[in-house]
Amino acid sequence: MEANCASRVVYFNTKSMNGIIILAAGESRRMGQPKQLLEIDGENLLSRVIRLAKSSDFDTVSVVLGAHIELILPQIDTADIEVFLNPDWESGMSSTVACGLKYSLRVFPQLESVLILLVDQPFITVELINQFLAAYQADHPLLVAARYADVYGVPALFDKALFPKLLDRKGPAGARSLIKSYEQELFAIDFPEGKIDLDTPEDWEEFSVE
């Protein structure tokens, strides 16, 4: 049943906003278990990223789930965040990016930019997250991307002018190809630890013993 818009007064927030979208829909096939729930100091990886995002200077935080949602959802605190389901998660990360942006814009149509975060980069900090926002607010570049191992990647912040391109992404690469196409124009944030991600049991074991 459609809501009757005449039944109540709605005050729309017209303030521009900057949001975070956390991608957590993957199957973790190579890890052999949901890496979203692997724990660092008693806190699972997804909860950790959510906590850092909520502690940052960004205005909104959204999380996109997919595989293992029945296991993951009860293990996270959903207060003050938006949680979306990507039913097409098997088609690749691009669909998760598009899903997160599509529904974030429905809830927060005044978004000026979005920062894409992953669950499996264990060295992300609040300070790092805020660097992306500060760089964007200073000069409003189209793209702010992390630089590590001589490449650019996520975390990455996209201006709203790039939203149509994010919504049109296809395949497993997520926003990677879009970042690559803007290498000559983007603002880079040095994040050498970004090259470390947790995809396999070997990755996790090496990280855990450091």
Secondary structure as GFF3:
##gff-version 3
##sequence-region A 1 210
A	DSSP	beta_strand	17	24	.	.	.	ID=ss1
A	DSSP	three_ten_helix	35	37	.	.	.	ID=ss2
A	DSSP	beta_strand	39	40	.	.	.	ID=ss3
A	DSSP	beta_strand	43	44	.	.	.	ID=ss4
A	DSSP	alpha_helix	45	55	.	.	.	ID=ss5
A	DSSP	beta_strand	60	65	.	.	.	ID=ss6
A	DSSP	alpha_helix	69	72	.	.	.	ID=ss7
A	DSSP	three_ten_helix	73	75	.	.	.	ID=ss8
A	DSSP	beta_strand	82	85	.	.	.	ID=ss9
A	DSSP	three_ten_helix	89	91	.	.	.	ID=ss10
A	DSSP	alpha_helix	93	107	.	.	.	ID=ss11
A	DSSP	beta_strand	111	118	.	.	.	ID=ss12
A	DSSP	alpha_helix	126	139	.	.	.	ID=ss13
A	DSSP	beta_strand	143	148	.	.	.	ID=ss14
A	DSSP	beta_strand	151	159	.	.	.	ID=ss15
A	DSSP	three_ten_helix	160	162	.	.	.	ID=ss16
A	DSSP	alpha_helix	163	167	.	.	.	ID=ss17
A	DSSP	alpha_helix	176	181	.	.	.	ID=ss18
A	DSSP	beta_strand	187	190	.	.	.	ID=ss19
A	DSSP	three_ten_helix	192	195	.	.	.	ID=ss20
A	DSSP	alpha_helix	201	209	.	.	.	ID=ss21
###
